[in-house]
Amino acid sequence: PGAPPRKLEVEAINSTAIRVTWKPPIQVKQHGQIRGYQVIFSRLENGEPRGQPNIMDVALPEAQVIHNLILVLPFLT
């Protein structure tokens, strides 16, 4: 596509899961049939990404629930 998905939203479901929703790019920017998406997310520590990003291939639904997330709290000294 010639543009990213629109109206990207992330909602916390609980302490270990989020729901990611989006709308496809406008028709003139799709340049063919969209067959799926990739949701890429990383663990954050102190606001900085840590480790390798996780990549989740998603078929056509415009929403995905990501489970088994780990909450990392900052260590205060």
PyMOL Python script that loads the backbone (N, CA, C, O; Angstrom):
from pymol import cmd

cmd.read_pdbstr("""\
ATOM      1  N   PRO A   1       0.814  -1.208   0.000  1.00  0.00           N
ATOM      2  CA  PRO A   1       0.000   0.000   0.000  1.00  0.00           C
ATOM      3  C   PRO A   1       0.852   1.264   0.000  1.00  0.00           C
ATOM      4  O   PRO A   1       2.009   1.248   0.421  1.00  0.00           O
ATOM      5  N   GLY A   2       0.277   2.334  -0.467  1.00  0.00           N
ATOM      6  CA  GLY A   2       0.975   3.605  -0.499  1.00  0.00           C
ATOM      7  C   GLY A   2       0.764   4.434   0.747  1.00  0.00           C
ATOM      8  O   GLY A   2       1.207   5.581   0.804  1.00  0.00           O
ATOM      9  N   ALA A   3       0.087   3.875   1.764  1.00  0.00           N
ATOM     10  CA  ALA A   3      -0.171   4.584   3.015  1.00  0.00           C
ATOM     11  C   ALA A   3      -0.348   3.557   4.132  1.00  0.00           C
ATOM     12  O   ALA A   3      -0.716   2.412   3.869  1.00  0.00           O
ATOM     13  N   PRO A   4      -0.090   3.959   5.372  1.00  0.00           N
ATOM     14  CA  PRO A   4      -0.288   3.031   6.500  1.00  0.00           C
ATOM     15  C   PRO A   4      -1.770   2.897   6.836  1.00  0.00           C
ATOM     16  O   PRO A   4      -2.592   3.665   6.337  1.00  0.00           O
ATOM     17  N   PRO A   5      -2.114   1.921   7.681  1.00  0.00           N
ATOM     18  CA  PRO A   5      -3.500   1.830   8.147  1.00  0.00           C
ATOM     19  C   PRO A   5      -3.922   3.121   8.846  1.00  0.00           C
ATOM     20  O   PRO A   5      -3.090   3.857   9.375  1.00  0.00           O
ATOM     21  N   ARG A   6      -5.233   3.381   8.839  1.00  0.00           N
ATOM     22  CA  ARG A   6      -5.773   4.581   9.470  1.00  0.00           C
ATOM     23  C   ARG A   6      -6.403   4.228  10.811  1.00  0.00           C
ATOM     24  O   ARG A   6      -6.674   3.062  11.097  1.00  0.00           O
ATOM     25  N   LYS A   7      -6.629   5.244  11.619  1.00  0.00           N
ATOM     26  CA  LYS A   7      -7.357   5.132  12.888  1.00  0.00           C
ATOM     27  C   LYS A   7      -6.828   3.996  13.762  1.00  0.00           C
ATOM     28  O   LYS A   7      -7.605   3.205  14.298  1.00  0.00           O
ATOM     29  N   LEU A   8      -5.521   3.921  13.902  1.00  0.00           N
ATOM     30  CA  LEU A   8      -4.893   2.919  14.753  1.00  0.00           C
ATOM     31  C   LEU A   8      -5.191   3.243  16.208  1.00  0.00           C
ATOM     32  O   LEU A   8      -4.948   4.361  16.661  1.00  0.00           O
ATOM     33  N   GLU A   9      -5.717   2.266  16.941  1.00  0.00           N
ATOM     34  CA  GLU A   9      -6.027   2.448  18.356  1.00  0.00           C
ATOM     35  C   GLU A   9      -5.546   1.234  19.133  1.00  0.00           C
ATOM     36  O   GLU A   9      -5.588   0.108  18.638  1.00  0.00           O
ATOM     37  N   VAL A  10      -5.090   1.474  20.357  1.00  0.00           N
ATOM     38  CA  VAL A  10      -4.665   0.404  21.256  1.00  0.00           C
ATOM     39  C   VAL A  10      -5.429   0.580  22.559  1.00  0.00           C
ATOM     40  O   VAL A  10      -5.484   1.676  23.117  1.00  0.00           O
ATOM     41  N   GLU A  11      -6.016  -0.510  23.037  1.00  0.00           N
ATOM     42  CA  GLU A  11      -6.806  -0.482  24.275  1.00  0.00           C
ATOM     43  C   GLU A  11      -6.306  -1.576  25.197  1.00  0.00           C
ATOM     44  O   GLU A  11      -6.175  -2.726  24.779  1.00  0.00           O
ATOM     45  N   ALA A  12      -6.028  -1.235  26.443  1.00  0.00           N
ATOM     46  CA  ALA A  12      -5.638  -2.238  27.433  1.00  0.00           C
ATOM     47  C   ALA A  12      -6.874  -3.026  27.842  1.00  0.00           C
ATOM     48  O   ALA A  12      -7.880  -2.447  28.252  1.00  0.00           O
ATOM     49  N   ILE A  13      -6.797  -4.342  27.731  1.00  0.00           N
ATOM     50  CA  ILE A  13      -7.889  -5.211  28.166  1.00  0.00           C
ATOM     51  C   ILE A  13      -7.696  -5.578  29.631  1.00  0.00           C
ATOM     52  O   ILE A  13      -8.635  -5.539  30.426  1.00  0.00           O
ATOM     53  N   ASN A  14      -6.472  -5.931  29.970  1.00  0.00           N
ATOM     54  CA  ASN A  14      -6.090  -6.200  31.356  1.00  0.00           C
ATOM     55  C   ASN A  14      -4.579  -6.016  31.446  1.00  0.00           C
ATOM     56  O   ASN A  14      -3.977  -5.424  30.550  1.00  0.00           O
ATOM     57  N   SER A  15      -3.960  -6.511  32.507  1.00  0.00           N
ATOM     58  CA  SER A  15      -2.524  -6.259  32.703  1.00  0.00           C
ATOM     59  C   SER A  15      -1.633  -7.055  31.755  1.00  0.00           C
ATOM     60  O   SER A  15      -0.435  -6.784  31.679  1.00  0.00           O
ATOM     61  N   THR A  16      -2.185  -8.033  31.028  1.00  0.00           N
ATOM     62  CA  THR A  16      -1.355  -8.832  30.125  1.00  0.00           C
ATOM     63  C   THR A  16      -1.888  -8.903  28.699  1.00  0.00           C
ATOM     64  O   THR A  16      -1.402  -9.707  27.904  1.00  0.00           O
ATOM     65  N   ALA A  17      -2.884  -8.072  28.356  1.00  0.00           N
ATOM     66  CA  ALA A  17      -3.445  -8.137  27.003  1.00  0.00           C
ATOM     67  C   ALA A  17      -3.872  -6.754  26.531  1.00  0.00           C
ATOM     68  O   ALA A  17      -4.340  -5.925  27.312  1.00  0.00           O
ATOM     69  N   ILE A  18      -3.699  -6.528  25.230  1.00  0.00           N
ATOM     70  CA  ILE A  18      -4.159  -5.292  24.598  1.00  0.00           C
ATOM     71  C   ILE A  18      -4.962  -5.651  23.353  1.00  0.00           C
ATOM     72  O   ILE A  18      -4.797  -6.733  22.789  1.00  0.00           O
ATOM     73  N   ARG A  19      -5.822  -4.745  22.933  1.00  0.00           N
ATOM     74  CA  ARG A  19      -6.548  -4.887  21.673  1.00  0.00           C
ATOM     75  C   ARG A  19      -6.061  -3.780  20.746  1.00  0.00           C
ATOM     76  O   ARG A  19      -6.076  -2.603  21.108  1.00  0.00           O
ATOM     77  N   VAL A  20      -5.634  -4.164  19.554  1.00  0.00           N
ATOM     78  CA  VAL A  20      -5.180  -3.213  18.544  1.00  0.00           C
ATOM     79  C   VAL A  20      -6.219  -3.221  17.426  1.00  0.00           C
ATOM     80  O   VAL A  20      -6.553  -4.280  16.896  1.00  0.00           O
ATOM     81  N   THR A  21      -6.732  -2.043  17.065  1.00  0.00           N
ATOM     82  CA  THR A  21      -7.699  -1.943  15.971  1.00  0.00           C
ATOM     83  C   THR A  21      -7.210  -0.906  14.967  1.00  0.00           C
ATOM     84  O   THR A  21      -6.444  -0.006  15.310  1.00  0.00           O
ATOM     85  N   TRP A  22      -7.665  -1.043  13.716  1.00  0.00           N
ATOM     86  CA  TRP A  22      -7.260  -0.124  12.662  1.00  0.00           C
ATOM     87  C   TRP A  22      -8.253  -0.197  11.521  1.00  0.00           C
ATOM     88  O   TRP A  22      -9.098  -1.090  11.462  1.00  0.00           O
ATOM     89  N   LYS A  23      -8.135   0.754  10.624  1.00  0.00           N
ATOM     90  CA  LYS A  23      -8.888   0.774   9.365  1.00  0.00           C
ATOM     91  C   LYS A  23      -7.874   0.714   8.232  1.00  0.00           C
ATOM     92  O   LYS A  23      -6.770   1.239   8.373  1.00  0.00           O
ATOM     93  N   PRO A  24      -8.221   0.089   7.114  1.00  0.00           N
ATOM     94  CA  PRO A  24      -7.277   0.027   5.997  1.00  0.00           C
ATOM     95  C   PRO A  24      -7.026   1.415   5.405  1.00  0.00           C
ATOM     96  O   PRO A  24      -7.809   2.338   5.627  1.00  0.00           O
ATOM     97  N   PRO A  25      -5.946   1.555   4.660  1.00  0.00           N
ATOM     98  CA  PRO A  25      -5.715   2.834   3.962  1.00  0.00           C
ATOM     99  C   PRO A  25      -6.886   3.130   3.028  1.00  0.00           C
ATOM    100  O   PRO A  25      -7.634   2.227   2.653  1.00  0.00           O
ATOM    101  N   ILE A  26      -7.036   4.395   2.658  1.00  0.00           N
ATOM    102  CA  ILE A  26      -8.102   4.745   1.726  1.00  0.00           C
ATOM    103  C   ILE A  26      -7.881   3.987   0.414  1.00  0.00           C
ATOM    104  O   ILE A  26      -6.750   3.654   0.060  1.00  0.00           O
ATOM    105  N   GLN A  27      -8.962   3.723  -0.291  1.00  0.00           N
ATOM    106  CA  GLN A  27      -8.943   2.857  -1.474  1.00  0.00           C
ATOM    107  C   GLN A  27      -7.876   3.254  -2.492  1.00  0.00           C
ATOM    108  O   GLN A  27      -7.191   2.385  -3.032  1.00  0.00           O
ATOM    109  N   VAL A  28      -7.723   4.557  -2.764  1.00  0.00           N
ATOM    110  CA  VAL A  28      -6.760   4.981  -3.794  1.00  0.00           C
ATOM    111  C   VAL A  28      -5.316   4.748  -3.371  1.00  0.00           C
ATOM    112  O   VAL A  28      -4.423   4.776  -4.218  1.00  0.00           O
ATOM    113  N   LYS A  29      -5.063   4.520  -2.096  1.00  0.00           N
ATOM    114  CA  LYS A  29      -3.705   4.272  -1.603  1.00  0.00           C
ATOM    115  C   LYS A  29      -3.409   2.785  -1.415  1.00  0.00           C
ATOM    116  O   LYS A  29      -2.279   2.430  -1.078  1.00  0.00           O
ATOM    117  N   GLN A  30      -4.396   1.905  -1.624  1.00  0.00           N
ATOM    118  CA  GLN A  30      -4.190   0.477  -1.371  1.00  0.00           C
ATOM    119  C   GLN A  30      -3.357  -0.203  -2.451  1.00  0.00           C
ATOM    120  O   GLN A  30      -2.640  -1.159  -2.154  1.00  0.00           O
ATOM    121  N   HIS A  31      -3.430   0.259  -3.685  1.00  0.00           N
ATOM    122  CA  HIS A  31      -2.640  -0.300  -4.796  1.00  0.00           C
ATOM    123  C   HIS A  31      -2.778  -1.818  -4.892  1.00  0.00           C
ATOM    124  O   HIS A  31      -1.777  -2.531  -4.969  1.00  0.00           O
ATOM    125  N   GLY A  32      -3.997  -2.303  -4.889  1.00  0.00           N
ATOM    126  CA  GLY A  32      -4.246  -3.738  -4.991  1.00  0.00           C
ATOM    127  C   GLY A  32      -5.027  -4.227  -3.787  1.00  0.00           C
ATOM    128  O   GLY A  32      -5.569  -3.437  -3.013  1.00  0.00           O
ATOM    129  N   GLN A  33      -5.076  -5.544  -3.643  1.00  0.00           N
ATOM    130  CA  GLN A  33      -5.833  -6.154  -2.555  1.00  0.00           C
ATOM    131  C   GLN A  33      -4.930  -6.372  -1.350  1.00  0.00           C
ATOM    132  O   GLN A  33      -3.864  -6.976  -1.473  1.00  0.00           O
ATOM    133  N   ILE A  34      -5.345  -5.888  -0.193  1.00  0.00           N
ATOM    134  CA  ILE A  34      -4.598  -6.118   1.045  1.00  0.00           C
ATOM    135  C   ILE A  34      -4.991  -7.493   1.570  1.00  0.00           C
ATOM    136  O   ILE A  34      -6.172  -7.767   1.784  1.00  0.00           O
ATOM    137  N   ARG A  35      -4.006  -8.352   1.775  1.00  0.00           N
ATOM    138  CA  ARG A  35      -4.281  -9.715   2.217  1.00  0.00           C
ATOM    139  C   ARG A  35      -4.001  -9.934   3.693  1.00  0.00           C
ATOM    140  O   ARG A  35      -4.326 -10.995   4.226  1.00  0.00           O
ATOM    141  N   GLY A  36      -3.410  -8.966   4.361  1.00  0.00           N
ATOM    142  CA  GLY A  36      -3.126  -9.112   5.776  1.00  0.00           C
ATOM    143  C   GLY A  36      -2.267  -7.969   6.278  1.00  0.00           C
ATOM    144  O   GLY A  36      -1.883  -7.074   5.525  1.00  0.00           O
ATOM    145  N   TYR A  37      -1.977  -8.019   7.555  1.00  0.00           N
ATOM    146  CA  TYR A  37      -1.180  -6.981   8.218  1.00  0.00           C
ATOM    147  C   TYR A  37      -0.151  -7.645   9.111  1.00  0.00           C
ATOM    148  O   TYR A  37      -0.242  -8.839   9.395  1.00  0.00           O
ATOM    149  N   GLN A  38       0.822  -6.872   9.552  1.00  0.00           N
ATOM    150  CA  GLN A  38       1.744  -7.304  10.590  1.00  0.00           C
ATOM    151  C   GLN A  38       1.624  -6.325  11.743  1.00  0.00           C
ATOM    152  O   GLN A  38       1.683  -5.110  11.553  1.00  0.00           O
ATOM    153  N   VAL A  39       1.457  -6.866  12.938  1.00  0.00           N
ATOM    154  CA  VAL A  39       1.465  -6.055  14.150  1.00  0.00           C
ATOM    155  C   VAL A  39       2.823  -6.290  14.794  1.00  0.00           C
ATOM    156  O   VAL A  39       3.170  -7.423  15.127  1.00  0.00           O
ATOM    157  N   ILE A  40       3.591  -5.220  14.968  1.00  0.00           N
ATOM    158  CA  ILE A  40       4.944  -5.317  15.521  1.00  0.00           C
ATOM    159  C   ILE A  40       4.961  -4.572  16.843  1.00  0.00           C
ATOM    160  O   ILE A  40       4.559  -3.411  16.918  1.00  0.00           O
ATOM    161  N   PHE A  41       5.433  -5.252  17.893  1.00  0.00           N
ATOM    162  CA  PHE A  41       5.476  -4.621  19.207  1.00  0.00           C
ATOM    163  C   PHE A  41       6.741  -5.041  19.934  1.00  0.00           C
ATOM    164  O   PHE A  41       7.310  -6.098  19.660  1.00  0.00           O
ATOM    165  N   SER A  42       7.176  -4.196  20.869  1.00  0.00           N
ATOM    166  CA  SER A  42       8.397  -4.429  21.637  1.00  0.00           C
ATOM    167  C   SER A  42       8.144  -4.214  23.110  1.00  0.00           C
ATOM    168  O   SER A  42       7.217  -3.506  23.504  1.00  0.00           O
ATOM    169  N   ARG A  43       8.974  -4.827  23.907  1.00  0.00           N
ATOM    170  CA  ARG A  43       8.959  -4.592  25.341  1.00  0.00           C
ATOM    171  C   ARG A  43       9.637  -3.253  25.601  1.00  0.00           C
ATOM    172  O   ARG A  43      10.654  -2.942  24.981  1.00  0.00           O
ATOM    173  N   LEU A  44       9.081  -2.458  26.513  1.00  0.00           N
ATOM    174  CA  LEU A  44       9.667  -1.173  26.878  1.00  0.00           C
ATOM    175  C   LEU A  44      10.179  -1.223  28.306  1.00  0.00           C
ATOM    176  O   LEU A  44       9.536  -1.784  29.192  1.00  0.00           O
ATOM    177  N   GLU A  45      11.331  -0.635  28.513  1.00  0.00           N
ATOM    178  CA  GLU A  45      11.873  -0.412  29.852  1.00  0.00           C
ATOM    179  C   GLU A  45      12.298   1.039  29.916  1.00  0.00           C
ATOM    180  O   GLU A  45      13.105   1.500  29.109  1.00  0.00           O
ATOM    181  N   ASN A  46      11.747   1.756  30.884  1.00  0.00           N
ATOM    182  CA  ASN A  46      12.022   3.188  31.028  1.00  0.00           C
ATOM    183  C   ASN A  46      11.729   3.944  29.730  1.00  0.00           C
ATOM    184  O   ASN A  46      12.432   4.895  29.386  1.00  0.00           O
ATOM    185  N   GLY A  47      10.689   3.513  29.014  1.00  0.00           N
ATOM    186  CA  GLY A  47      10.280   4.193  27.797  1.00  0.00           C
ATOM    187  C   GLY A  47      11.110   3.861  26.570  1.00  0.00           C
ATOM    188  O   GLY A  47      10.886   4.435  25.504  1.00  0.00           O
ATOM    189  N   GLU A  48      12.071   2.940  26.698  1.00  0.00           N
ATOM    190  CA  GLU A  48      12.939   2.567  25.582  1.00  0.00           C
ATOM    191  C   GLU A  48      12.684   1.114  25.186  1.00  0.00           C
ATOM    192  O   GLU A  48      12.518   0.261  26.057  1.00  0.00           O
ATOM    193  N   PRO A  49      12.650   0.817  23.872  1.00  0.00           N
ATOM    194  CA  PRO A  49      12.464  -0.576  23.439  1.00  0.00           C
ATOM    195  C   PRO A  49      13.641  -1.441  23.875  1.00  0.00           C
ATOM    196  O   PRO A  49      14.793  -1.010  23.819  1.00  0.00           O
ATOM    197  N   ARG A  50      13.345  -2.661  24.308  1.00  0.00           N
ATOM    198  CA  ARG A  50      14.370  -3.621  24.732  1.00  0.00           C
ATOM    199  C   ARG A  50      14.138  -4.947  24.037  1.00  0.00           C
ATOM    200  O   ARG A  50      12.993  -5.369  23.880  1.00  0.00           O
ATOM    201  N   GLY A  51      15.192  -5.601  23.623  1.00  0.00           N
ATOM    202  CA  GLY A  51      15.092  -6.913  22.988  1.00  0.00           C
ATOM    203  C   GLY A  51      14.587  -6.828  21.561  1.00  0.00           C
ATOM    204  O   GLY A  51      14.396  -5.744  21.010  1.00  0.00           O
ATOM    205  N   GLN A  52      14.379  -7.987  20.982  1.00  0.00           N
ATOM    206  CA  GLN A  52      13.908  -8.075  19.605  1.00  0.00           C
ATOM    207  C   GLN A  52      12.418  -7.751  19.535  1.00  0.00           C
ATOM    208  O   GLN A  52      11.661  -8.152  20.419  1.00  0.00           O
ATOM    209  N   PRO A  53      11.990  -7.038  18.506  1.00  0.00           N
ATOM    210  CA  PRO A  53      10.549  -6.795  18.355  1.00  0.00           C
ATOM    211  C   PRO A  53       9.816  -8.101  18.063  1.00  0.00           C
ATOM    212  O   PRO A  53      10.368  -9.011  17.444  1.00  0.00           O
ATOM    213  N   ASN A  54       8.582  -8.179  18.510  1.00  0.00           N
ATOM    214  CA  ASN A  54       7.705  -9.311  18.220  1.00  0.00           C
ATOM    215  C   ASN A  54       6.881  -8.956  16.994  1.00  0.00           C
ATOM    216  O   ASN A  54       6.366  -7.844  16.888  1.00  0.00           O
ATOM    217  N   ILE A  55       6.757  -9.899  16.068  1.00  0.00           N
ATOM    218  CA  ILE A  55       6.001  -9.671  14.841  1.00  0.00           C
ATOM    219  C   ILE A  55       4.865 -10.682  14.798  1.00  0.00           C
ATOM    220  O   ILE A  55       5.090 -11.890  14.881  1.00  0.00           O
ATOM    221  N   MET A  56       3.645 -10.180  14.666  1.00  0.00           N
ATOM    222  CA  MET A  56       2.465 -11.032  14.597  1.00  0.00           C
ATOM    223  C   MET A  56       1.802 -10.817  13.248  1.00  0.00           C
ATOM    224  O   MET A  56       1.376  -9.707  12.930  1.00  0.00           O
ATOM    225  N   ASP A  57       1.714 -11.880  12.453  1.00  0.00           N
ATOM    226  CA  ASP A  57       1.005 -11.794  11.181  1.00  0.00           C
ATOM    227  C   ASP A  57      -0.485 -11.921  11.443  1.00  0.00           C
ATOM    228  O   ASP A  57      -0.925 -12.811  12.171  1.00  0.00           O
ATOM    229  N   VAL A  58      -1.256 -11.028  10.847  1.00  0.00           N
ATOM    230  CA  VAL A  58      -2.697 -10.982  11.059  1.00  0.00           C
ATOM    231  C   VAL A  58      -3.369 -11.065   9.699  1.00  0.00           C
ATOM    232  O   VAL A  58      -2.999 -10.345   8.771  1.00  0.00           O
ATOM    233  N   ALA A  59      -4.357 -11.944   9.583  1.00  0.00           N
ATOM    234  CA  ALA A  59      -5.130 -12.018   8.343  1.00  0.00           C
ATOM    235  C   ALA A  59      -5.988 -10.759   8.241  1.00  0.00           C
ATOM    236  O   ALA A  59      -5.648  -9.747   8.853  1.00  0.00           O
ATOM    237  N   LEU A  60      -7.028 -10.787   7.529  1.00  0.00           N
ATOM    238  CA  LEU A  60      -7.779  -9.582   7.221  1.00  0.00           C
ATOM    239  C   LEU A  60      -8.528  -8.888   8.351  1.00  0.00           C
ATOM    240  O   LEU A  60      -8.819  -7.704   8.187  1.00  0.00           O
ATOM    241  N   PRO A  61      -8.866  -9.494   9.466  1.00  0.00           N
ATOM    242  CA  PRO A  61      -9.614  -8.714  10.462  1.00  0.00           C
ATOM    243  C   PRO A  61      -8.886  -7.424  10.808  1.00  0.00           C
ATOM    244  O   PRO A  61      -7.657  -7.361  10.794  1.00  0.00           O
ATOM    245  N   GLU A  62      -9.657  -6.412  11.114  1.00  0.00           N
ATOM    246  CA  GLU A  62      -9.084  -5.105  11.419  1.00  0.00           C
ATOM    247  C   GLU A  62      -8.957  -4.897  12.918  1.00  0.00           C
ATOM    248  O   GLU A  62      -9.055  -3.773  13.410  1.00  0.00           O
ATOM    249  N   ALA A  63      -8.737  -5.988  13.640  1.00  0.00           N
ATOM    250  CA  ALA A  63      -8.514  -5.929  15.077  1.00  0.00           C
ATOM    251  C   ALA A  63      -7.743  -7.167  15.489  1.00  0.00           C
ATOM    252  O   ALA A  63      -7.873  -8.222  14.868  1.00  0.00           O
ATOM    253  N   GLN A  64      -6.950  -7.044  16.524  1.00  0.00           N
ATOM    254  CA  GLN A  64      -6.184  -8.169  17.021  1.00  0.00           C
ATOM    255  C   GLN A  64      -6.005  -8.009  18.512  1.00  0.00           C
ATOM    256  O   GLN A  64      -5.693  -6.917  18.987  1.00  0.00           O
ATOM    257  N   VAL A  65      -6.200  -9.091  19.262  1.00  0.00           N
ATOM    258  CA  VAL A  65      -5.924  -9.087  20.696  1.00  0.00           C
ATOM    259  C   VAL A  65      -4.588  -9.765  20.897  1.00  0.00           C
ATOM    260  O   VAL A  65      -4.360 -10.864  20.392  1.00  0.00           O
ATOM    261  N   ILE A  66      -3.702  -9.112  21.634  1.00  0.00           N
ATOM    262  CA  ILE A  66      -2.378  -9.654  21.927  1.00  0.00           C
ATOM    263  C   ILE A  66      -2.363 -10.035  23.404  1.00  0.00           C
ATOM    264  O   ILE A  66      -2.552  -9.188  24.277  1.00  0.00           O
ATOM    265  N   HIS A  67      -2.136 -11.318  23.672  1.00  0.00           N
ATOM    266  CA  HIS A  67      -2.165 -11.843  25.033  1.00  0.00           C
ATOM    267  C   HIS A  67      -0.748 -12.106  25.546  1.00  0.00           C
ATOM    268  O   HIS A  67       0.226 -12.016  24.798  1.00  0.00           O
ATOM    269  N   ASN A  68      -0.657 -12.427  26.815  1.00  0.00           N
ATOM    270  CA  ASN A  68       0.587 -12.843  27.478  1.00  0.00           C
ATOM    271  C   ASN A  68       1.666 -11.764  27.465  1.00  0.00           C
ATOM    272  O   ASN A  68       2.854 -12.068  27.355  1.00  0.00           O
ATOM    273  N   LEU A  69       1.254 -10.525  27.575  1.00  0.00           N
ATOM    274  CA  LEU A  69       2.221  -9.443  27.689  1.00  0.00           C
ATOM    275  C   LEU A  69       2.746  -9.397  29.112  1.00  0.00           C
ATOM    276  O   LEU A  69       2.054  -9.797  30.047  1.00  0.00           O
ATOM    277  N   ILE A  70       3.944  -8.920  29.275  1.00  0.00           N
ATOM    278  CA  ILE A  70       4.567  -8.836  30.592  1.00  0.00           C
ATOM    279  C   ILE A  70       4.711  -7.370  30.965  1.00  0.00           C
ATOM    280  O   ILE A  70       5.295  -6.584  30.219  1.00  0.00           O
ATOM    281  N   LEU A  71       4.174  -7.008  32.123  1.00  0.00           N
ATOM    282  CA  LEU A  71       4.310  -5.643  32.620  1.00  0.00           C
ATOM    283  C   LEU A  71       5.666  -5.517  33.291  1.00  0.00           C
ATOM    284  O   LEU A  71       5.978  -6.264  34.219  1.00  0.00           O
ATOM    285  N   VAL A  72       6.470  -4.575  32.823  1.00  0.00           N
ATOM    286  CA  VAL A  72       7.788  -4.324  33.414  1.00  0.00           C
ATOM    287  C   VAL A  72       7.737  -2.985  34.097  1.00  0.00           C
ATOM    288  O   VAL A  72       7.601  -1.951  33.443  1.00  0.00           O
ATOM    289  N   LEU A  73       7.844  -2.994  35.403  1.00  0.00           N
ATOM    290  CA  LEU A  73       7.824  -1.751  36.170  1.00  0.00           C
ATOM    291  C   LEU A  73       9.236  -1.225  36.313  1.00  0.00           C
ATOM    292  O   LEU A  73      10.174  -2.010  36.456  1.00  0.00           O
ATOM    293  N   PRO A  74       9.411   0.094  36.276  1.00  0.00           N
ATOM    294  CA  PRO A  74      10.761   0.643  36.443  1.00  0.00           C
ATOM    295  C   PRO A  74      11.262   0.383  37.851  1.00  0.00           C
ATOM    296  O   PRO A  74      10.496   0.400  38.814  1.00  0.00           O
ATOM    297  N   PHE A  75      12.534   0.147  37.951  1.00  0.00           N
ATOM    298  CA  PHE A  75      13.175  -0.083  39.230  1.00  0.00           C
ATOM    299  C   PHE A  75      13.635   1.256  39.775  1.00  0.00           C
ATOM    300  O   PHE A  75      14.438   1.943  39.144  1.00  0.00           O
ATOM    301  N   LEU A  76      13.134   1.630  40.937  1.00  0.00           N
ATOM    302  CA  LEU A  76      13.489   2.903  41.549  1.00  0.00           C
ATOM    303  C   LEU A  76      14.551   2.684  42.604  1.00  0.00           C
ATOM    304  O   LEU A  76      14.464   1.755  43.406  1.00  0.00           O
ATOM    305  N   THR A  77      15.551   3.542  42.598  1.00  0.00           N
ATOM    306  CA  THR A  77      16.608   3.416  43.620  1.00  0.00           C
ATOM    307  C   THR A  77      16.571   4.598  44.545  1.00  0.00           C
ATOM    308  O   THR A  77      17.377   4.683  45.471  1.00  0.00           O
TER     309      THR A  77
END
""", "prot")
cmd.dss("prot")
cmd.show_as("cartoon", "prot")
cmd.util.cbc("prot")
cmd.orient("prot")
